[in-house]
């Protein structure tokens, strides 16, 4: 028997195979559409560690690097057209 988590992991697998450009296109959908939210989560997940490490190398403080990385991702999201 398959449940909601099965369909979620299937969608996550489908999103993982998408290009960044495809995910950005999906992310530009209205925020109430789950496909858009899931695309944003996938896209941010791909770059979260890279962004954090970049920030950490500059400030050398874990908590500050986390805050900066979050700010970077939030600004990237807000900069999406649409």
Backbone as a printed PyTorch tensor [residue, N CA C, xyz], in Angstrom:
tensor([[[  0.8420,  -1.1740,   0.0000],
         [  0.0000,   0.0000,   0.0000],
         [  0.8910,   1.2420,   0.0000]],

        [[  0.5780,   2.1980,  -0.8510],
         [  1.3800,   3.4230,  -0.9020],
         [  0.5980,   4.5510,  -0.2590]],

        [[  1.3460,   5.3950,   0.4490],
         [  0.7200,   6.5160,   1.1340],
         [  1.2260,   7.8380,   0.6010]],

        [[  0.8530,   8.9210,   1.2800],
         [  1.2610,  10.2440,   0.8320],
         [  2.7750,  10.4180,   0.7870]],

        [[  3.4990,   9.8010,   1.7210],
         [  4.9470,   9.9700,   1.7190],
         [  5.5750,   9.3020,   0.5030]],

        [[  4.9390,   8.2380,  -0.0110],
         [  5.4460,   7.5890,  -1.2190],
         [  5.3510,   8.5270,  -2.4160]],

        [[  4.2260,   9.2140,  -2.5690],
         [  4.0870,  10.1260,  -3.7010],
         [  5.0130,  11.3270,  -3.5330]],

        [[  5.2410,  11.7450,  -2.2690],
         [  6.1640,  12.8560,  -2.0340],
         [  7.5740,  12.4670,  -2.4470]],

        [[  8.0320,  11.2700,  -2.0530],
         [  9.3910,  10.8620,  -2.4100],
         [  9.5160,  10.6510,  -3.9120]],

        [[  8.4170,  10.2410,  -4.5630],
         [  8.4370,  10.1030,  -6.0120],
         [  8.6010,  11.4800,  -6.6560]],

        [[  7.8600,  12.4590,  -6.1710],
         [  7.9860,  13.8160,  -6.7120],
         [  9.3850,  14.3550,  -6.4680]],

        [[  9.9480,  14.0860,  -5.2700],
         [ 11.3020,  14.5510,  -4.9620],
         [ 12.2930,  13.9470,  -5.9450]],

        [[ 12.1010,  12.6730,  -6.2730],
         [ 12.9810,  12.0260,  -7.2450],
         [ 12.8540,  12.6600,  -8.6110]],

        [[ 11.6350,  12.9880,  -8.9980],
         [ 11.4120,  13.6510, -10.2840],
         [ 12.0550,  15.0370, -10.2880]],

        [[ 11.9280,  15.7580,  -9.1940],
         [ 12.5070,  17.0910,  -9.1170],
         [ 14.0320,  17.0280,  -9.1270]],

        [[ 14.6010,  16.0060,  -8.5230],
         [ 16.0590,  15.8710,  -8.4680],
         [ 16.6490,  15.7160,  -9.8640]],

        [[ 15.8650,  15.2030, -10.8020],
         [ 16.3510,  15.0180, -12.1750],
         [ 16.1690,  16.2750, -13.0340]],

        [[ 15.4820,  17.2570, -12.5220],
         [ 15.2390,  18.4840, -13.2880],
         [ 16.4690,  19.3840, -13.2580]],

        [[ 16.6240,  20.2010, -14.2960],
         [ 17.7050,  21.1750, -14.3250],
         [ 17.3510,  22.3460, -13.4190]],

        [[ 18.3480,  23.1490, -13.1030],
         [ 18.0870,  24.3470, -12.3000],
         [ 17.0880,  25.2590, -13.0040]],

        [[ 17.2420,  25.4080, -14.3100],
         [ 16.3320,  26.2810, -15.0670],
         [ 14.8930,  25.7680, -14.9830]],

        [[ 14.7090,  24.4610, -15.0570],
         [ 13.3560,  23.8990, -14.9450],
         [ 12.7850,  24.1410, -13.5480]],

        [[ 13.6350,  23.9900, -12.5340],
         [ 13.1740,  24.2250, -11.1630],
         [ 12.8090,  25.6880, -10.9400]],

        [[ 13.5940,  26.5940, -11.5030],
         [ 13.2770,  28.0200, -11.3810],
         [ 11.9300,  28.3010, -12.0240]],

        [[ 11.6830,  27.6930, -13.1780],
         [ 10.4030,  27.8780, -13.8510],
         [  9.2450,  27.3850, -12.9840]],

        [[  9.4300,  26.2280, -12.3600],
         [  8.3990,  25.7070, -11.4530],
         [  8.2500,  26.5920, -10.2200]],

        [[  9.3700,  27.1040,  -9.7190],
         [  9.3530,  27.9280,  -8.5070],
         [  8.6150,  29.2370,  -8.7220]],

        [[  8.4690,  29.6570,  -9.9480],
         [  7.7950,  30.9160, -10.2510],
         [  6.2780,  30.7810, -10.2360]],

        [[  5.7960,  29.5910, -10.0110],
         [  4.3440,  29.3940,  -9.9030],
         [  3.8310,  30.0620,  -8.6330]],

        [[  2.5260,  30.2670,  -8.5580],
         [  1.9710,  30.8760,  -7.3340],
         [  2.3670,  30.0690,  -6.0980]],

        [[  2.6450,  30.7620,  -4.9800],
         [  3.1270,  30.0850,  -3.7740],
         [  2.1710,  29.0510,  -3.1980]],

        [[  0.8960,  29.1160,  -3.5560],
         [ -0.0490,  28.1380,  -3.0220],
         [ -0.0080,  26.8140,  -3.7810]],

        [[  0.7610,  26.7210,  -4.8530],
         [  0.8980,  25.4680,  -5.6010],
         [  2.0470,  24.6560,  -5.0170]],

        [[  1.7740,  23.4110,  -4.6720],
         [  2.7990,  22.5960,  -4.0260],
         [  3.9950,  22.3460,  -4.9420]],

        [[  3.7900,  22.2640,  -6.2500],
         [  4.9070,  22.0240,  -7.1660],
         [  5.9270,  23.1480,  -7.0760]],

        [[  5.4530,  24.3680,  -6.9340],
         [  6.3500,  25.5130,  -6.8030],
         [  7.1460,  25.4590,  -5.5090]],

        [[  6.4770,  25.1490,  -4.4150],
         [  7.1580,  25.0570,  -3.1160],
         [  8.1830,  23.9320,  -3.1260]],

        [[  7.8210,  22.8090,  -3.7200],
         [  8.7400,  21.6690,  -3.7670],
         [  9.9460,  21.9680,  -4.6650]],

        [[  9.7260,  22.7060,  -5.7340],
         [ 10.8280,  23.0820,  -6.6190],
         [ 11.7990,  24.0100,  -5.8920]],

        [[ 11.2740,  24.9550,  -5.1240],
         [ 12.1250,  25.8580,  -4.3470],
         [ 12.9390,  25.0460,  -3.3400]],

        [[ 12.2910,  24.1130,  -2.6520],
         [ 12.9980,  23.2850,  -1.6660],
         [ 14.1170,  22.4830,  -2.3260]],

        [[ 13.8500,  21.9130,  -3.4840],
         [ 14.8680,  21.1400,  -4.2050],
         [ 16.0160,  22.0370,  -4.6360]],

        [[ 15.6870,  23.1680,  -5.2050],
         [ 16.7120,  24.0920,  -5.6880],
         [ 17.5830,  24.5900,  -4.5390]],

        [[ 16.9570,  24.9990,  -3.4480],
         [ 17.7250,  25.4870,  -2.3060],
         [ 18.5440,  24.3670,  -1.6760]],

        [[ 17.9880,  23.1740,  -1.6480],
         [ 18.7200,  22.0330,  -1.1070],
         [ 20.0000,  21.7500,  -1.8700]],

        [[ 19.9670,  21.9630,  -3.1720],
         [ 21.1470,  21.7330,  -4.0000],
         [ 22.2970,  22.6630,  -3.6390]],

        [[ 21.9780,  23.8660,  -3.2440],
         [ 23.0020,  24.8840,  -3.0430],
         [ 23.2250,  25.2780,  -1.5920]],

        [[ 22.4440,  24.7460,  -0.6850],
         [ 22.5080,  25.1420,   0.7230],
         [ 23.9120,  24.9810,   1.3050]],

        [[ 24.5050,  23.8370,   1.1310],
         [ 25.8220,  23.5940,   1.7130],
         [ 26.8890,  24.4820,   1.0690]],

        [[ 26.8170,  24.6080,  -0.2540],
         [ 27.7840,  25.4560,  -0.9650],
         [ 27.7230,  26.8960,  -0.4870]],

        [[ 26.5050,  27.3980,  -0.3380],
         [ 26.3270,  28.7840,   0.1080],
         [ 26.8360,  28.9460,   1.5350]],

        [[ 26.4790,  27.9860,   2.3930],
         [ 26.9420,  28.0510,   3.7850],
         [ 28.4700,  28.0450,   3.8450]],

        [[ 29.0980,  27.1390,   3.1120],
         [ 30.5570,  27.0520,   3.1470],
         [ 31.2090,  28.3270,   2.6360]],

        [[ 30.6350,  28.9130,   1.6050],
         [ 31.1640,  30.1750,   1.0830],
         [ 31.0930,  31.2490,   2.1610]],

        [[ 29.9410,  31.3300,   2.8320],
         [ 29.7650,  32.3160,   3.8990],
         [ 30.7120,  32.0320,   5.0620]],

        [[ 30.8330,  30.7720,   5.4250],
         [ 31.6810,  30.4150,   6.5650],
         [ 33.1410,  30.7660,   6.2980]],

        [[ 33.6090,  30.5490,   5.0890],
         [ 34.9980,  30.8820,   4.7560],
         [ 35.2620,  32.3750,   4.9200]],

        [[ 34.2460,  33.1730,   4.7590],
         [ 34.4400,  34.6170,   4.8930],
         [ 34.3290,  35.1120,   6.3280]],

        [[ 33.4280,  34.5320,   7.1230],
         [ 33.2020,  35.0660,   8.4740],
         [ 33.7830,  34.1890,   9.5840]],

        [[ 34.0350,  32.9220,   9.3010],
         [ 34.6210,  31.9780,  10.2690],
         [ 33.8250,  31.8510,  11.5610]],

        [[ 32.5010,  32.0200,  11.4650],
         [ 31.6110,  31.8430,  12.6140],
         [ 30.3980,  31.0690,  12.1400]],

        [[ 30.1710,  29.9170,  12.7470],
         [ 29.1080,  29.0150,  12.3040],
         [ 27.7390,  29.6980,  12.2680]],

        [[ 27.3190,  30.2730,  13.3900],
         [ 25.9810,  30.8620,  13.4710],
         [ 25.8120,  32.0210,  12.4950]],

        [[ 26.8160,  32.8500,  12.3790],
         [ 26.7420,  33.9740,  11.4530],
         [ 26.6830,  33.4730,  10.0100]],

        [[ 27.4640,  32.4460,   9.7110],
         [ 27.4410,  31.8640,   8.3610],
         [ 26.0690,  31.2810,   8.0410]],

        [[ 25.4340,  30.6340,   9.0260],
         [ 24.0750,  30.1120,   8.8130],
         [ 23.1000,  31.2480,   8.5070]],

        [[ 23.1840,  32.3240,   9.2860],
         [ 22.3000,  33.4800,   9.0660],
         [ 22.5270,  34.0950,   7.6880]],

        [[ 23.7800,  34.2570,   7.3200],
         [ 24.0950,  34.8360,   6.0190],
         [ 23.6130,  33.9450,   4.8770]],

        [[ 23.8100,  32.6430,   5.0270],
         [ 23.3710,  31.7090,   3.9890],
         [ 21.8490,  31.7640,   3.8290]],

        [[ 21.1470,  31.8730,   4.9460],
         [ 19.6920,  31.9890,   4.8850],
         [ 19.2920,  33.2850,   4.1810]],

        [[ 19.9840,  34.3670,   4.4930],
         [ 19.7000,  35.6490,   3.8290],
         [ 19.9350,  35.5590,   2.3270]],

        [[ 21.0170,  34.8950,   1.9390],
         [ 21.3330,  34.7370,   0.5180],
         [ 20.2040,  33.9960,  -0.1830]],

        [[ 19.7500,  32.8910,   0.4120],
         [ 18.6960,  32.1080,  -0.2250],
         [ 17.3810,  32.8720,  -0.2610]],

        [[ 17.0660,  33.5950,   0.7830],
         [ 15.8380,  34.3840,   0.7990],
         [ 15.8840,  35.4720,  -0.2730]],

        [[ 17.0220,  36.1310,  -0.4020],
         [ 17.1590,  37.1530,  -1.4340],
         [ 17.0780,  36.5500,  -2.8350]],

        [[ 17.6460,  35.3640,  -3.0160],
         [ 17.5460,  34.6880,  -4.3130],
         [ 16.0960,  34.3720,  -4.6320]],

        [[ 15.3570,  33.8960,  -3.6450],
         [ 13.9370,  33.5830,  -3.8490],
         [ 13.1540,  34.8400,  -4.2130]],

        [[ 13.4020,  35.9150,  -3.4880],
         [ 12.6870,  37.1660,  -3.7570],
         [ 13.0340,  37.7530,  -5.1240]],

        [[ 14.2140,  37.4260,  -5.6350],
         [ 14.6590,  37.9620,  -6.9190],
         [ 14.0850,  37.1820,  -8.1060]],

        [[ 13.4370,  36.0570,  -7.8450],
         [ 12.8460,  35.2970,  -8.9480],
         [ 11.7700,  36.1390,  -9.6200]],

        [[ 11.7880,  36.2060, -10.9410],
         [ 10.7220,  36.9370, -11.6300],
         [  9.3680,  36.2570, -11.3970]],

        [[  8.3420,  37.0420, -11.3760],
         [  7.0090,  36.4680, -11.2650],
         [  6.4200,  36.8110,  -9.9960]]])
